[in-house]
Amino acid sequence: MTGVLVVGEALIDVVTRNGESAAHPGGSPLNVAVGLARLGLPATLHTSIGVDEYGDLIRSHLDASGVRLSAESVADAPTSVAEAAIDERGAAEYVFQIEWDPRPLPAADGFDVVHTGSIATVLSPGRDAVRGLVEALRPGATISFDPNVRPKLSGPREEALRLVLDLVRLADVVKASDEDVEWLYPGRDLGEVAAEWRALGPSVVIVTRGGEGALAVTRSDRIDVPAPATQLVDTVGAGDSFMAATIAALDARSLTGAAHRADLAAIDRATLLEVVEFAARCAAITVSRAGANPPWLDEVSTGAPSGRGFVLTRTVDASAEEVFRAWTEPARLGWFHSPLAPATVPIEVDLRVGGAWRQQMIVGDGTPYITGGIYREISAPHTLGFSWGAVGGWPELDPADPHSGPSVTVALDESGDGTTMTVAAEFPGGFTGEQVAECRAGWEQTIGRLVDTFIR
């Protein structure tokens, strides 16, 4: 058996918004399992639900997203309920009616990833069974953990911290929110706590910060990734979507499974950026709609090795139409797509919509690097894109095929007096992480050059 085993609570969220209530399947582990299945990973959920109307609702929800429910998940106890009140900021406040005593799960070997977290890891009597299962499966699987602290159910802070740290020590990947860290370590710096947790054993520790983005710490690096611009509806399930997307992105890069534990520990900066940016994009989609409704694979690109890429965001004090026009002016945009190229010579440039473009860069050793492709408008003035092939430079590019190289989409989101540019690049198979990082650095400089023209 391959794929991801998710262990933890499944419950019904009775959500009250603007005085009206509705029942929805929920629970952090359930949401992670659904997010994984929607992103194309085989996901099995081991939980505890009842033979009742709410249990039927959960089973239907899992079936609709392609999540397999372990046979041992169905018990005689009633299905748990969480009452969630959504405030005017879109944040949720919970009241729980939950019991957690899962049945044993036999023959669980063979999964690439085992994920757990939230209530299931702190609530007795089931918490001991969860920890025992994680410990038993760790020799063959990557372990991911999201404490997803619920203070009303976590008991005294000191006891909750002890339980959290026990699982941090067993985990390869840990994701926590800034609210989790603040409750466990009042007043502490998020980055310092992430570094302390990483030193306990995980290869990657990520702390999400809502609209402020996320930070990630490895044994040799720290990155900070901004949150994509989005319209906030509510935050239910955002962290679970981020967690599922993190696992999916790591799996897409062959960094899951016990056999790849050393590779995960040695994850490079460019790959880490890809993973966290992808997770942030999935979370942004989730908060843009009501309820825990994570994206499907066709709604977001994984940026996997067969199409790996990156996402950059910058905000400009200008209208979307002005920014769109700037992208079509080569003199304003500039032609600098590689930090290796000290000089560029634009030739045969035609940036009218649908037009072709071609440019030459002279790299550090004097080698001419010629690249070209197709410029296209997807939906003016909000989205435009480039795709290209090349001669010289990267051998993966076919000079006869303008689509053999990376493809870049630039989405423009106007809000108030400003416009946020989201630049997403996707690469065909064969490109290395270093080449992706090189291209990213070039686009960062290109975008910076364009932003500078507005500041002036």
C-alpha positions as CSV (number, residue, x, y, z in Angstrom):
1,M,0.0,0.0,0.0
2,T,1.3,3.5,-0.9
3,G,0.0,7.0,-0.3
4,V,-0.7,8.7,3.0
5,L,-2.3,7.4,6.2
6,V,-4.0,10.2,8.2
7,V,-4.8,9.4,11.8
8,G,-7.1,11.6,13.8
9,E,-10.5,13.0,14.5
10,A,-13.4,13.4,12.0
11,L,-16.4,15.3,13.2
12,I,-19.2,17.5,12.2
13,D,-18.8,21.3,12.2
14,V,-22.0,23.0,13.0
15,V,-21.1,26.5,11.6
16,T,-23.0,29.6,12.5
17,R,-22.5,32.6,10.3
18,N,-24.7,35.7,10.3
19,G,-27.2,33.9,12.5
20,E,-27.7,30.9,10.3
21,S,-26.3,27.4,11.0
22,A,-25.3,24.6,8.7
23,A,-23.6,21.2,9.4
24,H,-20.4,20.3,7.5
25,P,-17.9,17.4,7.9
26,G,-14.7,18.7,9.6
27,G,-11.8,17.9,11.9
28,S,-8.3,18.8,11.1
29,P,-7.1,15.3,10.1
30,L,-10.2,14.7,8.0
31,N,-9.6,18.0,6.2
32,V,-6.0,17.0,5.5
33,A,-7.1,13.7,4.1
34,V,-9.5,15.4,1.8
35,G,-6.9,18.0,0.7
36,L,-4.5,15.2,-0.1
37,A,-7.0,13.2,-2.2
38,R,-8.0,16.3,-4.1
39,L,-4.4,16.9,-4.9
40,G,-4.0,13.4,-6.4
41,L,-2.5,11.5,-3.5
42,P,-4.0,8.2,-2.3
43,A,-5.3,9.0,1.2
44,T,-6.6,6.7,3.9
45,L,-8.2,8.2,7.0
46,H,-8.2,6.2,10.3
47,T,-10.7,7.9,12.7
48,S,-13.7,7.2,14.8
49,I,-17.3,8.0,13.6
50,G,-20.6,6.7,14.5
51,V,-23.3,4.7,12.8
52,D,-25.6,7.7,12.7
53,E,-26.7,10.6,10.4
54,Y,-23.6,12.6,11.0
55,G,-21.4,9.6,10.4
56,D,-23.2,9.0,7.1
57,L,-22.5,12.7,6.2
58,I,-18.8,12.2,6.8
59,R,-18.6,9.0,4.8
60,S,-20.3,10.7,1.8
61,H,-17.9,13.7,2.1
62,L,-14.9,11.4,2.1
63,D,-16.2,9.4,-0.8
64,A,-16.8,12.5,-2.9
65,S,-13.2,13.5,-2.6
66,G,-11.8,10.0,-3.0
67,V,-10.6,9.4,0.5
68,R,-10.5,5.8,1.7
69,L,-11.9,5.2,5.2
70,S,-10.4,2.4,7.3
71,A,-12.9,-0.3,8.2
72,E,-12.0,0.2,11.9
73,S,-13.1,3.8,11.8
74,V,-16.8,3.0,12.3
75,A,-17.7,2.6,16.0
76,D,-20.7,2.5,18.2
77,A,-20.1,5.9,19.8
78,P,-21.9,8.9,18.4
79,T,-20.1,11.0,15.8
80,S,-18.3,14.0,17.4
81,V,-19.5,17.6,16.9
82,A,-17.8,20.9,16.9
83,E,-19.9,24.1,17.0
84,A,-18.1,26.9,15.1
85,A,-19.1,30.5,15.2
86,I,-17.7,32.7,12.4
87,D,-17.1,36.3,13.4
88,E,-17.0,39.4,11.1
89,R,-13.3,38.8,10.4
90,G,-13.9,35.3,9.1
91,A,-12.3,33.6,12.1
92,A,-13.9,30.6,13.9
93,E,-14.5,30.0,17.6
94,Y,-15.2,26.4,18.5
95,V,-17.2,24.5,21.2
96,F,-16.6,20.7,21.1
97,Q,-18.6,17.6,21.9
98,I,-16.1,15.0,21.2
99,E,-14.9,11.6,22.3
100,W,-11.7,10.1,21.0
101,D,-11.0,6.4,21.5
102,P,-10.2,4.9,18.0
103,R,-10.1,1.2,17.4
104,P,-6.7,-0.4,16.6
105,L,-5.6,-0.4,13.0
106,P,-4.0,-3.7,11.9
107,A,-1.7,-4.1,8.9
108,A,-0.9,-0.4,8.5
109,D,2.6,-0.9,7.0
110,G,3.3,0.3,3.5
111,F,2.3,4.0,3.6
112,D,4.8,6.6,2.3
113,V,3.5,9.2,4.8
114,V,1.7,9.0,8.1
115,H,0.1,12.3,9.2
116,T,-1.5,13.1,12.5
117,G,-2.3,16.1,14.6
118,S,-4.8,18.3,16.5
119,I,-7.3,16.9,19.1
120,A,-6.4,13.2,18.4
121,T,-2.8,13.8,19.8
122,V,-3.8,15.3,23.1
123,L,-7.2,13.9,24.1
124,S,-7.4,10.8,26.2
125,P,-7.7,7.9,25.9
126,G,-6.9,7.9,22.1
127,R,-3.8,10.0,22.2
128,D,-1.6,7.1,23.4
129,A,-2.8,4.9,20.6
130,V,-2.0,7.6,18.1
131,R,1.5,8.1,19.4
132,G,2.0,4.3,19.5
133,L,0.9,4.0,15.8
134,V,3.2,6.8,14.7
135,E,6.1,5.3,16.5
136,A,5.5,1.9,15.0
137,L,5.2,3.2,11.4
138,R,8.0,5.7,11.5
139,P,10.7,3.1,10.3
140,G,8.9,2.9,7.0
141,A,7.2,6.3,6.5
142,T,7.7,10.0,6.6
143,I,5.9,11.4,9.6
144,S,4.1,14.7,9.4
145,F,2.5,16.5,12.4
146,D,0.3,19.6,12.9
147,P,-0.4,20.3,16.6
148,N,-3.4,22.5,15.5
149,V,-3.9,23.4,19.2
150,R,-7.4,23.6,20.6
151,P,-6.9,25.2,24.0
152,K,-10.3,24.1,25.3
153,L,-9.4,20.5,24.8
154,S,-5.7,20.5,25.3
155,G,-5.6,20.6,29.1
156,P,-2.9,22.5,31.0
157,R,-0.4,24.2,28.8
158,E,2.5,22.4,30.3
159,E,1.0,19.0,29.6
160,A,-0.1,19.9,26.1
161,L,3.5,21.1,25.3
162,R,4.9,17.8,26.5
163,L,2.6,15.9,24.2
164,V,3.3,18.2,21.3
165,L,7.1,17.9,21.8
166,D,6.8,14.1,22.0
167,L,5.4,14.1,18.4
168,V,7.8,16.8,17.2
169,R,10.6,14.5,18.1
170,L,9.1,11.7,16.0
171,A,8.2,13.8,13.0
172,D,10.0,14.6,9.8
173,V,7.7,17.5,8.8
174,V,6.0,19.8,11.4
175,K,3.5,22.6,10.5
176,A,2.1,24.9,13.2
177,S,0.2,28.2,13.2
178,D,1.4,31.3,14.9
179,E,-1.6,30.9,17.2
180,D,-0.4,27.4,18.1
181,V,3.1,28.7,19.0
182,E,1.7,31.7,20.9
183,W,-0.4,29.5,23.1
184,L,2.3,27.0,23.7
185,Y,5.1,29.6,24.1
186,P,3.5,33.0,25.1
187,G,5.6,35.9,23.9
188,R,8.2,33.8,22.1
189,D,9.6,34.6,18.7
190,L,8.1,32.3,16.0
191,G,11.4,31.7,14.2
192,E,13.2,30.8,17.5
193,V,10.6,28.3,18.4
194,A,10.7,26.8,14.9
195,A,14.5,26.5,15.1
196,E,14.2,24.8,18.5
197,W,11.7,22.3,17.2
198,R,13.8,21.5,14.2
199,A,16.7,20.8,16.5
200,L,14.6,18.1,18.1
201,G,14.6,16.0,14.9
202,P,12.3,17.2,12.1
203,S,13.8,18.0,8.7
204,V,11.4,20.9,8.1
205,V,9.4,23.0,10.5
206,I,6.9,25.5,9.1
207,V,5.0,28.2,11.0
208,T,2.0,29.7,9.2
209,R,1.1,33.4,9.9
210,G,-2.2,33.9,8.3
211,G,-2.2,36.8,6.0
212,E,1.5,37.4,6.8
213,G,2.5,34.2,5.0
214,A,4.7,31.5,6.4
215,L,8.3,30.8,7.6
216,A,10.1,27.5,7.2
217,V,13.3,26.3,8.9
218,T,15.6,23.5,7.9
219,R,19.0,22.4,9.3
220,S,20.8,25.0,7.1
221,D,18.3,27.6,6.1
222,R,15.2,29.8,6.9
223,I,12.8,31.2,4.4
224,D,9.9,33.6,4.7
225,V,7.1,33.3,2.1
226,P,4.4,36.0,1.7
227,A,0.7,34.9,1.5
228,P,-0.8,35.3,-2.0
229,A,-3.4,38.1,-2.3
230,T,-6.9,36.7,-1.9
231,Q,-10.4,37.6,-0.9
232,L,-10.9,36.3,2.6
233,V,-14.3,34.6,3.3
234,D,-13.3,32.5,6.3
235,T,-10.2,30.7,7.7
236,V,-11.8,27.3,8.3
237,G,-9.5,24.6,7.0
238,A,-6.8,26.9,5.8
239,G,-4.1,25.4,7.9
240,D,-5.2,21.9,6.9
241,S,-5.1,22.8,3.3
242,F,-1.6,24.1,3.8
243,M,-0.6,20.9,5.5
244,A,-2.0,18.7,2.8
245,A,-0.3,20.7,0.1
246,T,3.0,20.6,1.8
247,I,2.9,16.8,1.9
248,A,1.7,16.7,-1.8
249,A,4.5,19.0,-2.9
250,L,7.2,17.0,-1.0
251,D,5.8,13.7,-2.4
252,A,5.9,15.2,-6.0
253,R,9.6,15.8,-5.5
254,S,10.3,12.2,-4.2
255,L,11.0,13.5,-0.7
256,T,8.6,11.2,1.2
257,G,9.0,7.7,2.4
258,A,11.6,6.5,4.9
259,A,14.0,5.7,2.1
260,H,14.1,9.4,1.3
261,R,14.5,10.7,4.8
262,A,18.1,11.8,4.2
263,D,17.0,13.6,1.0
264,L,14.3,15.4,2.9
265,A,16.9,16.4,5.6
266,A,19.1,17.9,2.8
267,I,16.3,19.8,1.0
268,D,17.7,22.8,-0.8
269,R,16.4,26.4,-0.6
270,A,14.9,26.5,-4.1
271,T,12.9,23.3,-3.5
272,L,11.8,24.5,0.0
273,L,10.5,27.7,-1.6
274,E,8.5,25.8,-4.2
275,V,6.9,23.6,-1.5
276,V,5.9,26.4,0.8
277,E,4.7,28.7,-2.0
278,F,2.5,25.9,-3.3
279,A,1.1,25.3,0.1
280,A,0.4,29.0,0.5
281,R,-1.4,29.1,-2.8
282,C,-3.6,26.1,-1.8
283,A,-4.4,27.8,1.6
284,A,-5.2,31.1,-0.2
285,I,-7.8,29.3,-2.4
286,T,-9.3,27.7,0.7
287,V,-9.8,30.9,2.6
288,S,-11.4,32.5,-0.5
289,R,-14.5,30.3,-0.1
290,A,-16.7,29.3,2.7
291,G,-15.9,26.2,4.9
292,A,-13.1,23.7,4.8
293,N,-13.1,23.4,1.0
294,P,-9.5,22.7,-0.2
295,P,-8.6,23.0,-3.9
296,W,-8.6,20.2,-6.4
297,L,-5.5,19.4,-8.5
298,D,-6.9,21.1,-11.6
299,E,-7.3,24.3,-9.6
300,V,-3.7,24.7,-8.7
301,S,-0.4,23.5,-10.2
302,T,1.9,21.4,-7.9
303,G,5.1,22.7,-9.5
304,A,6.3,19.1,-9.5
305,P,9.5,18.0,-11.3
306,S,7.4,17.3,-14.4
307,G,6.2,20.9,-14.2
308,R,8.1,22.5,-11.3
309,G,8.1,26.2,-10.9
310,F,7.8,29.1,-8.5
311,V,5.4,31.9,-7.6
312,L,6.4,35.6,-6.9
313,T,4.1,38.3,-5.7
314,R,4.6,42.1,-5.6
315,T,2.2,45.0,-5.1
316,V,2.3,48.2,-7.2
317,D,0.6,51.5,-6.5
318,A,-1.1,51.6,-9.9
319,S,-4.2,50.3,-11.7
320,A,-4.3,46.8,-13.2
321,E,-4.6,48.4,-16.7
322,E,-1.4,50.5,-16.0
323,V,0.5,47.5,-14.8
324,F,-0.7,45.4,-17.8
325,R,0.5,48.1,-20.1
326,A,3.9,48.2,-18.4
327,W,4.3,44.5,-19.1
328,T,3.9,45.1,-22.8
329,E,6.6,47.8,-23.0
330,P,10.0,46.1,-23.4
331,A,12.0,49.2,-22.6
332,R,10.2,49.5,-19.3
333,L,10.2,45.9,-18.4
334,G,13.8,45.4,-19.3
335,W,15.4,42.2,-20.6
336,F,17.1,40.4,-17.8
337,H,16.2,36.9,-17.1
338,S,19.4,35.4,-15.7
339,P,21.8,36.6,-13.0
340,L,24.6,35.1,-15.2
341,A,23.9,37.6,-18.0
342,P,25.7,41.0,-17.5
343,A,24.4,42.3,-20.8
344,T,21.3,41.8,-22.9
345,V,20.6,42.7,-26.5
346,P,16.9,42.7,-27.5
347,I,16.3,41.6,-31.0
348,E,13.1,41.0,-33.0
349,V,11.0,42.0,-30.0
350,D,7.2,42.2,-30.7
351,L,5.3,42.3,-27.4
352,R,1.9,42.9,-29.0
353,V,-0.6,40.3,-27.8
354,G,0.0,37.1,-29.7
355,G,3.3,38.4,-31.0
356,A,6.6,36.6,-30.9
357,W,9.7,37.8,-29.1
358,R,13.3,36.9,-29.2
359,Q,16.2,38.2,-27.2
360,Q,20.0,37.6,-26.9
361,M,21.9,37.6,-23.6
362,I,25.7,37.6,-23.4
363,V,26.6,35.5,-20.4
364,G,29.7,35.9,-18.2
365,D,32.0,33.9,-20.4
366,G,30.9,35.7,-23.5
367,T,28.6,33.0,-24.8
368,P,25.6,34.3,-26.6
369,Y,22.3,33.0,-25.1
370,I,19.3,33.4,-27.4
371,T,15.8,32.8,-26.2
372,G,12.4,33.4,-27.6
373,G,8.7,32.4,-27.6
374,I,5.1,33.6,-27.6
375,Y,3.6,36.4,-25.7
376,R,-0.1,36.0,-25.0
377,E,-2.9,37.8,-23.3
378,I,-5.2,35.5,-21.3
379,S,-7.8,38.0,-20.1
380,A,-7.0,41.7,-20.2
381,P,-6.2,43.6,-18.2
382,H,-5.9,41.0,-15.4
383,T,-3.9,38.0,-16.7
384,L,-1.1,37.6,-19.3
385,G,1.5,35.0,-20.0
386,F,4.7,34.0,-21.8
387,S,6.0,30.7,-23.1
388,W,9.3,30.1,-24.7
389,G,12.0,27.9,-26.2
390,A,15.6,28.8,-26.7
391,V,19.0,28.2,-28.4
392,G,22.0,28.0,-26.1
393,G,22.0,28.1,-22.3
394,W,19.7,25.2,-21.2
395,P,20.0,22.1,-23.4
396,E,16.5,21.1,-22.4
397,L,15.0,23.8,-24.7
398,D,14.1,23.0,-28.3
399,P,14.8,26.0,-30.6
400,A,12.1,24.7,-32.9
401,D,9.4,24.6,-30.2
402,P,8.4,27.8,-28.5
403,H,6.7,25.8,-25.8
404,S,9.6,23.6,-24.8
405,G,10.7,26.0,-22.1
406,P,9.1,27.5,-19.0
407,S,5.7,29.1,-19.2
408,V,4.9,32.2,-17.1
409,T,1.5,33.5,-16.1
410,V,1.2,37.0,-14.7
411,A,-2.1,37.6,-12.8
412,L,-3.0,41.2,-11.9
413,D,-5.4,41.7,-8.9
414,E,-6.5,45.3,-8.5
415,S,-7.6,46.3,-5.0
416,G,-8.1,49.9,-3.9
417,D,-5.3,52.0,-5.2
418,G,-2.9,49.2,-5.9
419,T,-2.4,46.0,-8.0
420,T,-0.9,42.8,-6.8
421,M,1.1,40.9,-9.4
422,T,1.3,37.1,-9.0
423,V,3.9,35.7,-11.3
424,A,3.7,31.9,-11.6
425,A,6.4,30.0,-13.6
426,E,6.0,26.3,-14.6
427,F,8.9,24.2,-16.0
428,P,8.7,21.1,-18.2
429,G,10.6,18.0,-17.0
430,G,14.3,17.9,-17.1
431,F,15.1,21.2,-15.4
432,T,17.2,21.0,-12.2
433,G,16.5,22.8,-9.0
434,E,19.5,25.1,-9.7
435,Q,18.1,26.1,-13.1
436,V,14.7,26.9,-11.5
437,A,16.4,29.0,-8.9
438,E,18.5,30.8,-11.5
439,C,15.3,31.6,-13.5
440,R,13.5,32.7,-10.3
441,A,16.4,35.1,-9.5
442,G,16.2,36.6,-12.9
443,W,12.4,37.1,-12.7
444,E,12.8,38.7,-9.2
445,Q,15.1,41.2,-10.8
446,T,12.8,41.8,-13.8
447,I,9.8,42.4,-11.5
448,G,11.9,44.7,-9.3
449,R,12.9,46.7,-12.4
450,L,9.2,47.1,-13.4
451,V,8.2,48.1,-9.9
452,D,10.9,50.7,-9.8
453,T,9.5,52.4,-12.9
454,F,6.3,53.1,-11.0
455,I,8.1,54.4,-7.9
456,R,10.1,56.8,-10.1
